Amino acid sequence: MENSFIALGLMSGTSLDGIDASIIKSDGEDILEIIDNKYESYPDEFKKRLYTFIENINNKEDIRRHINTYKSLERELTIYHIKVSQKIINKKNIKIQLVGFHGQTIIHKPEEGYSIQMGDANFLSQALRQKVIHNFRSNDIKNGGEGAPLVPVYHKLLSKKFQLNKPIVILNIGGISNYTYFYKNELIAKDIGPGNVLIDEYLKKTKGISYDHNGNIALSGNINYDIINQFYEHELYNVKEKHSYDRKEFDFGFVKGLELEDAVATLTYFTAMILAKNLKKISHNEINIILSGGGRKNLTLVNHLNKLLSYKIYLIDELNIDGDFIESQAFAYLSIRSYLKKKLSYPTTTNVLKPVTGGQIFENF
């Protein structure tokens, strides 16, 4: 593995549950060795404070008005990233060369020229004594892109390993769902609709529950098709009009008044329906769909997708890839590409005007 780097990738997604950490070895191109993965959950008390803060932030000015709270949360968040980093590095007793630090998305408004990821890269660099790559989205947005999705170049690398003949669509169901289409070096990607966000937000705000384990609540309820038909054609869910989303754009208000089980059943089917509708627009040819992200564990959601789509659907785990750590591995890979000044995003993945690299190097030791 000549000219390869050992990199640590850190990712905290929109579900705010904790931190995924991955160590990989790669040349930033076709070589990939996955060395280790680790997950560390945020303490409940911190998670609640972080969630409350994000809920009350609607623009940059809100952050400026609450800058002391922001800085306090940022320091705590960075300390949690330091701790999980030290654990995974010490476990493998390995010398890493780069850290890809995504941080926690607070607000994503590319149409206004910014996407803010909380995290103190200088502090992380100082504590780990490593070069840290951060601010992955800013250069893309400066060049007319939406700064999302950023993982497609890593999806492309994984896709080459799957040895599937037909075109591949990797559907990442996180808080928000995004897809990567890859076939014969054609790479297309975008956000495609809600993932877990509607279900999780409803459960958090009405019952104090973080998520629907295995989709069991949804399975026990009745789907209200009348409500779904009223909101199915809402402009927000027309994927042609949107390339990336902020989680706050999704509102579960249309199921208010339903019993808990029926509301979750309806939101789950609604989510599957939107994803299926938009996936059918990708290609007229037969495609293989590979599910990654936390939403792949919602068995009810996956069953709906299987019924609504005629395509072959795989869980990424069936292809010998741990679906819980795709994004943390991706940011390790992106840190290597960034360090080598290789392209991270393309007009077909983020709507950027030209292919660009991204990320800033922080070296504070």
Secondary structure, DSSP 4 states (H G I P E B T S, - for coil): -TT-EEEEEEEE-TT-SEEEEEEEEE-SSS-EEEEEEEEEEPPHHHHHHHHHHHHT--SHHHHHHTHHHHHHHHHHHHHHHHHHHHHHHHHHT----EEEEEEEEEEEEGGGTEEEEE--HHHHHHHHTSEEEE--SHHHHHTT------THHHHHHHHHHH--SS-EEEEEESSEEEEEEEETTEEEEEEEEESSHHHHHHHHHHH-----GGGHHHHHS---HHHHHHHTT-GGG-TTT-S---GGG---GGGTTS-HHHHHHHHHHHHHHHHHHHHTTT-SS--EEEEESGGGG-HHHHHHHHHH--SEEEEGGGGT--TTSHHHHHHHHHHHHHHTT---B-HHHH--SS-B---EEE---
